[in-house]
Amino acid sequence: MHISTLKTRSLDTLEEDLISLAEQISQQEYQFLLLVREFDLRQGWRAYHFNNCAEWLNMKCGIAPGTAREKVRVARTLFDLPLCSEAFEKGALSYSKVRAMTRAATPHNEAELVDYALQATAHQVECHCQQILNADRRLSTPDAKRAYRERSLMRTCHPNSTMSISIELPQELGDLLMKAIEVAAENCPQEKDTDRSATFFARQADALVEVAKHYLSGNSEFKDAPSHQVLVHVDEAALHDQGGKSDLPVESVRRIACDADLVEVSQD
């Protein structure tokens, strides 16, 4: 872009051009998925000895395998959702929104979901759809079990005498760990003068080390700390397999309820 363009184009015009182009990209993405669906249904990828359409997209269109599989999934699902398809075709919905919606939309909730998506951000749509999925025990249970099965902790030792620790946990267990770190941070000894400039992340690391120290020493200093609470919002309907929304997969909520003290809070 020539520097003169930057000087002469107003911000209002630039904003309008960006929004217009984004709508055009969404429209073209719809047309692309329309072709993907037809190509997949006609099994055009077989002529190249691929196992599926996603492999063909990876090789012929330069789309990463995971992204290609998602595009095929969206293409297959989207056209059973006429209202979503119509809004996508007009450019009113982005691919990011549609991708999330095709995981949760049904003939019963499609209209309501489209109305929500038209007014919300892509991130809000993704969270909203995930809550709908979480409330469906049949759909969310495999994800909950997979998240628990694939929990992991990995460490990497570096030449500069430091260590990186990476941990992946189901959300409810991650919340439990972070609550322990918060309690430890509140009870950590006062910082030395030389440590007053410690960053938030450094203090979090210190707190995790304190948790380890007290666990290994059997120290009961933290035992009198107030019990932690992890808040989980779930619709009553979801607990009875009748739709609704849930912050966590219903199966995870059931597991938490089995070994925790519960404080039920009803909201109108």
C-alpha positions as CSV (number, residue, x, y, z in Angstrom):
1,M,0.0,0.0,0.0
2,H,1.4,3.4,-0.9
3,I,1.9,5.8,1.9
4,S,-0.3,8.4,0.2
5,T,-3.3,6.1,0.7
6,L,-2.7,6.0,4.4
7,K,-2.8,9.8,4.5
8,T,-5.8,10.4,2.3
9,R,-8.2,7.7,3.4
10,S,-10.3,8.7,6.5
11,L,-10.7,6.3,9.4
12,D,-14.4,6.1,8.8
13,T,-13.8,5.1,5.2
14,L,-11.2,2.6,6.3
15,E,-13.6,1.1,8.8
16,E,-16.4,0.8,6.3
17,D,-14.1,-0.8,3.8
18,L,-12.9,-3.4,6.4
19,I,-16.5,-4.3,7.3
20,S,-17.6,-4.5,3.7
21,L,-14.6,-6.7,2.9
22,A,-15.3,-8.9,5.9
23,E,-18.9,-9.4,4.7
24,Q,-17.6,-10.3,1.2
25,I,-15.2,-12.8,2.7
26,S,-18.0,-14.5,4.6
27,Q,-20.1,-14.6,1.4
28,Q,-17.2,-16.2,-0.5
29,E,-16.6,-18.6,2.4
30,Y,-20.2,-19.7,2.1
31,Q,-19.8,-20.3,-1.7
32,F,-16.6,-22.2,-1.0
33,L,-18.3,-24.5,1.6
34,L,-21.2,-25.0,-0.9
35,L,-18.6,-26.4,-3.4
36,V,-16.9,-28.4,-0.7
37,R,-20.2,-30.1,0.2
38,E,-20.9,-30.9,-3.5
39,F,-17.4,-32.2,-4.1
40,D,-17.6,-34.3,-0.9
41,L,-21.0,-35.8,-1.8
42,R,-19.8,-36.6,-5.3
43,Q,-16.6,-38.1,-3.8
44,G,-14.4,-36.1,-6.2
45,W,-11.4,-36.8,-4.0
46,R,-11.5,-40.5,-4.8
47,A,-10.0,-39.8,-8.3
48,Y,-6.8,-38.7,-6.5
49,H,-6.8,-41.8,-4.2
50,F,-7.4,-39.7,-1.1
51,N,-9.2,-41.2,1.9
52,N,-11.6,-38.3,2.3
53,C,-12.3,-34.7,1.2
54,A,-10.3,-33.2,4.0
55,E,-7.1,-34.8,2.7
56,W,-7.9,-33.4,-0.8
57,L,-8.4,-29.9,0.7
58,N,-5.1,-30.2,2.5
59,M,-3.2,-31.2,-0.7
60,K,-5.0,-29.2,-3.4
61,C,-6.1,-26.1,-1.5
62,G,-3.3,-25.8,1.0
63,I,-5.6,-26.0,4.1
64,A,-4.1,-27.5,7.2
65,P,-5.5,-31.0,8.1
66,G,-7.4,-29.9,11.2
67,T,-8.9,-26.9,9.5
68,A,-9.8,-28.9,6.5
69,R,-11.7,-31.5,8.6
70,E,-13.6,-28.6,10.2
71,K,-14.5,-27.1,6.9
72,V,-15.9,-30.4,5.7
73,R,-17.9,-30.9,8.9
74,V,-19.3,-27.4,8.7
75,A,-20.1,-27.9,5.0
76,R,-22.0,-31.1,5.8
77,T,-23.9,-29.6,8.7
78,L,-24.6,-26.1,7.5
79,F,-27.0,-26.9,4.8
80,D,-29.4,-28.6,7.1
81,L,-29.7,-25.3,8.9
82,P,-31.5,-23.0,6.4
83,L,-31.6,-19.8,8.6
84,C,-28.0,-20.0,9.4
85,S,-27.1,-20.7,5.8
86,E,-29.2,-17.7,4.6
87,A,-27.4,-15.3,7.1
88,F,-24.0,-16.7,6.1
89,E,-24.7,-16.4,2.4
90,K,-25.6,-12.7,2.9
91,G,-22.3,-12.1,4.9
92,A,-24.3,-11.3,8.1
93,L,-22.5,-14.2,9.9
94,S,-18.8,-14.9,9.8
95,Y,-17.3,-18.3,9.4
96,S,-16.1,-18.2,13.0
97,K,-19.7,-17.8,14.2
98,V,-21.1,-20.4,11.8
99,R,-18.4,-22.9,12.8
100,A,-19.5,-22.7,16.4
101,M,-23.2,-22.6,15.6
102,T,-23.0,-25.8,13.5
103,R,-22.0,-27.7,16.6
104,A,-25.0,-26.7,18.7
105,A,-27.8,-25.6,16.3
106,T,-30.9,-27.8,15.8
107,P,-34.2,-27.2,14.0
108,H,-35.6,-26.3,17.4
109,N,-33.1,-23.7,18.5
110,E,-31.7,-22.5,15.1
111,A,-33.9,-19.3,14.9
112,E,-33.0,-18.2,18.5
113,L,-29.3,-19.0,17.9
114,V,-29.2,-17.0,14.7
115,D,-30.8,-14.0,16.4
116,Y,-28.2,-14.2,19.2
117,A,-25.3,-14.6,16.8
118,L,-26.2,-11.5,14.8
119,Q,-25.8,-9.3,17.8
120,A,-22.9,-11.1,19.6
121,T,-19.2,-11.3,19.1
122,A,-17.6,-14.5,17.7
123,H,-16.2,-15.3,21.1
124,Q,-19.6,-14.9,22.7
125,V,-21.2,-17.1,20.1
126,E,-18.6,-19.8,20.7
127,C,-19.1,-19.7,24.5
128,H,-22.9,-19.7,24.1
129,C,-22.8,-22.7,21.8
130,Q,-20.4,-24.5,24.1
131,Q,-22.9,-24.0,27.0
132,I,-25.7,-25.5,24.9
133,L,-23.5,-28.5,24.1
134,N,-22.5,-28.9,27.7
135,A,-26.1,-29.3,28.6
136,D,-26.6,-32.2,26.2
137,R,-25.3,-35.2,28.1
138,R,-25.1,-37.4,25.0
139,L,-22.9,-34.9,23.1
140,S,-20.9,-33.5,26.0
141,T,-20.0,-36.8,27.9
142,P,-17.4,-37.9,25.3
143,D,-15.7,-34.5,25.5
144,A,-15.7,-34.6,29.3
145,K,-14.2,-38.1,29.4
146,R,-11.6,-37.2,26.8
147,A,-10.6,-34.1,28.8
148,Y,-10.1,-36.2,31.9
149,R,-8.3,-39.0,30.1
150,E,-5.9,-36.6,28.3
151,R,-4.9,-34.7,31.5
152,S,-1.2,-34.3,31.5
153,L,1.8,-32.5,33.1
154,M,5.1,-32.1,31.2
155,R,8.3,-30.5,32.3
156,T,11.2,-29.1,30.2
157,C,14.6,-28.4,31.7
158,H,16.5,-25.6,30.0
159,P,20.3,-25.0,29.7
160,N,20.0,-21.8,31.8
161,S,19.0,-23.9,34.9
162,T,15.3,-23.1,34.7
163,M,12.4,-25.5,34.2
164,S,9.1,-25.0,32.3
165,I,6.0,-26.9,33.5
166,S,3.0,-27.3,31.3
167,I,-0.2,-28.8,32.6
168,E,-3.5,-29.6,30.9
169,L,-6.6,-30.4,33.1
170,P,-10.3,-30.5,32.8
171,Q,-11.6,-27.0,33.6
172,E,-13.0,-27.9,37.0
173,L,-9.7,-29.4,38.1
174,G,-7.8,-26.4,36.7
175,D,-10.1,-24.2,38.8
176,L,-9.3,-26.2,41.8
177,L,-5.5,-25.9,41.3
178,M,-5.8,-22.1,40.7
179,K,-7.8,-21.8,43.9
180,A,-5.0,-23.6,45.8
181,I,-2.5,-21.2,44.3
182,E,-4.6,-18.2,45.3
183,V,-4.8,-19.4,48.9
184,A,-1.1,-20.0,48.9
185,A,-0.4,-16.6,47.5
186,E,-2.4,-15.0,50.3
187,N,-0.5,-16.9,52.9
188,C,3.0,-16.6,51.5
189,P,5.6,-14.9,53.7
190,Q,6.0,-11.2,53.1
191,E,8.3,-10.4,50.1
192,K,11.8,-9.3,50.8
193,D,12.8,-5.8,49.8
194,T,14.6,-7.2,46.8
195,D,11.5,-8.9,45.7
196,R,9.1,-6.0,45.7
197,S,9.2,-5.7,42.0
198,A,8.1,-9.3,41.4
199,T,5.5,-9.6,38.7
200,F,2.1,-11.1,39.2
201,F,3.3,-14.2,37.2
202,A,6.4,-14.5,39.5
203,R,4.2,-14.4,42.6
204,Q,1.9,-17.1,41.1
205,A,5.0,-19.2,40.5
206,D,6.1,-18.6,44.1
207,A,2.6,-19.6,45.4
208,L,2.8,-22.9,43.4
209,V,6.1,-23.7,45.0
210,E,4.6,-22.9,48.5
211,V,1.8,-25.4,47.8
212,A,4.5,-28.1,47.0
213,K,6.5,-27.2,50.1
214,H,3.6,-27.5,52.5
215,Y,2.4,-30.7,50.9
216,L,5.8,-32.3,51.2
217,S,6.3,-31.1,54.8
218,G,2.8,-32.0,56.0
219,N,2.5,-28.4,57.2
220,S,-1.1,-27.6,58.3
221,E,-0.7,-23.8,58.1
222,F,-3.2,-23.6,55.2
223,K,-5.7,-26.1,56.6
224,D,-7.6,-23.4,58.5
225,A,-7.9,-21.3,55.4
226,P,-11.5,-20.8,54.2
227,S,-12.8,-23.6,52.0
228,H,-12.6,-22.8,48.4
229,Q,-15.6,-22.5,46.2
230,V,-15.8,-23.2,42.5
231,L,-18.9,-21.7,40.9
232,V,-20.6,-23.7,38.2
233,H,-23.7,-22.3,36.4
234,V,-26.0,-24.9,35.1
235,D,-29.7,-24.7,34.1
236,E,-32.0,-27.1,36.0
237,A,-33.3,-28.3,32.7
238,A,-29.7,-29.5,31.8
239,L,-29.6,-31.6,34.9
240,H,-32.7,-33.4,33.8
241,D,-31.5,-33.8,30.2
242,Q,-34.0,-31.3,28.9
243,G,-31.8,-28.8,27.2
244,G,-30.7,-25.5,28.7
245,K,-27.1,-24.4,29.2
246,S,-24.2,-25.4,31.4
247,D,-20.7,-24.0,32.1
248,L,-19.3,-27.5,32.1
249,P,-20.3,-30.8,30.5
250,V,-23.2,-32.2,32.5
251,E,-21.2,-35.4,33.2
252,S,-18.5,-33.2,34.8
253,V,-21.1,-31.4,36.9
254,R,-22.4,-34.8,38.1
255,R,-18.8,-35.9,39.0
256,I,-18.2,-32.7,41.0
257,A,-21.5,-33.2,42.8
258,C,-20.4,-36.7,43.9
259,D,-17.4,-35.7,46.1
260,A,-18.0,-32.0,47.0
261,D,-20.1,-30.0,49.4
262,L,-22.8,-28.3,47.4
263,V,-24.4,-24.9,47.8
264,E,-27.3,-24.6,45.5
265,V,-28.2,-21.1,44.2
266,S,-31.4,-20.6,42.2
267,Q,-31.6,-17.7,39.8
268,D,-34.8,-16.5,38.1
